[in-house]
Amino acid sequence: ESKKEKFLTCKGCSKNEIFTLNFLQNYGVKDRNSLATIMGNIRQESMFIPNICEGGARTSYSNCYGGYGLIQWTSSSRYYGLGRHAHKNGMSPSNLNLQLNYMVNEPQWKSIEDYMKTPGKSIPSYMNVTYRWIGWGIHGARTHYAYDYASRMTTIEI
């Protein structure tokens, strides 16, 4: 008999939200509060729209002058890093999977990855370290969104 693996899914989540949730779990982030915190931050930054430019315009990477993508990569090193990553992988910088792959390979993410992969912490605890990853200018509703995601996540066995 094969061992079933527990996996979280999200009630009422969009295709991009579910794709991101699955990506993160496959990457090793398993804790509900950690996942919800990451998701809440992405929702605040981009509403999970990979071709969104700062201010809300839907545009191509090369036509955006400001933060771009899932986590609104804004500084020149992070913005151009996304472009280089896309070029190296032969994909569009607007591709959701490419952006998630870039996100977890950035130094800013690597600096909090071990913490985010450590289970059993509260949403405020995880939120405290996410500033080092996102570097937000406005906190906004990201914590509210995190609690919303946590309440909508259910465990399934696959």
Buried (B, 14 or more C-beta within 10 A) or exposed (E): EEEEEEBBBBEEBEEBBEBBBBBBBEBEBBBBBBBBBBBBBBBBBBBBBBBBBBEEEEEEBEEBEEBBBBBBBBEEEBBEBBBEBBEEBEBBBBBBEBBBBBBBEBEBBEEBBEBBBBEEBEBEBBBBBBEEBBEBEEEBEBBEBBBBBBEBBEEEEE
